[in-house]
Amino acid sequence: MYYDPSSCGKRIRKLRKLSGYTQEALAERLNSSQSHLAKIESGKEGPSIDLLVEMASVFHTSLDYLAIGMTPERDILKHKIHAMIEFLSAIDKEL
């Protein structure tokens, strides 16, 4: 396993969206700028370790998952639950 800024950015974007944050709102919560967060999500820049630690706290996930995509079983279950909630919400809107 190795660190890939593009994959890390994709995971951050996915978690941001699952958590209901806009780039602007998350950047504010992290005391960062929206443009810096956009560069991180696109893989053009890597986040500092301090920012990764803060993101892990905000998203209730591990640094291993954010940095290299290593997912503990608990996080897998949590993401499946979020996906199911989104799916059921979409069905509810159609009804």
N, C-alpha and C positions, 0 to 999 in steps of 0.2 A: 504494500500500500504506500501511496505517496500523496503529497499535497498537490492539488490541481486547482488553481484560482478560479477557473471557469466552472468546475463542478461544485466547488465551495459556494460560489456566487449563486448557482442554480438552487442549491439547498437553502440558502438564506432567503432567496426570493420565494421559494415554495413555503417555507415556514412563515414568512411575513404575510403572505396572502392567506394561509390557513388561520393565522392569528387575527386577521381582519385589519391589519395595518396598511396604510398607504406608505409610500416611501417617505413622504414628508413627516408623517406622524412617527414612524419608527426612528427616523433620523433625529427628530426632536427628543424622543425618549432616550436615545443613545448619546445625546449631546454631540451630534455629528451634523454634517450637512447632507441635504438630499442629493447633491451632485456626487459627493463621495460615496454614498450608499449605492447610487446608480452605477458607478464605476466598479464597485465591489460585486454587485449582482451580475454585471456583464462580464466579469472576469478580467477586466482591464487593470484592476488593482486588487491587492490582497488586504484583508483587514489586519490591523495590529492584534497582537495577542490580547491586549486589554479590551479591544472592541469585541473580539470573539468571546471572551469571558462574559462580557455584558450581554451579548446576544444569547449565549447559552442560558443565562439567567432569565432573560425576557421570554425566550421560547420554551423554557423548562426542558432543555435537552442537554446532551453532553458535548464537550469540546471535540471528542472523537468523532461524533456525527457531523458537526459543523465543518471541521477541518478536513477529514478524510472519508467521511461517509460511513464509518463503522457504527452500526446501529444496535444498541442493546435491545433485548426482547421487549422491555417496557415501552421503549420509544416506538417500536414497530406496532405494538398494540394501540398505542395512543394515536398514531397516524392513521391506522385503519378505522378507529372510532371517528376521528375527524372527517375522514373521507365518507364514511357511512352517514354521518350527520349532514354533510353537504349534499349527498345523493338524495337522502330523504327530504331535505328542505327543497330541493329542486322538484321532486315529485309533488310535494305539497303545493308548490306554487302553480303547478300545472293543473291541479284539481280545482 
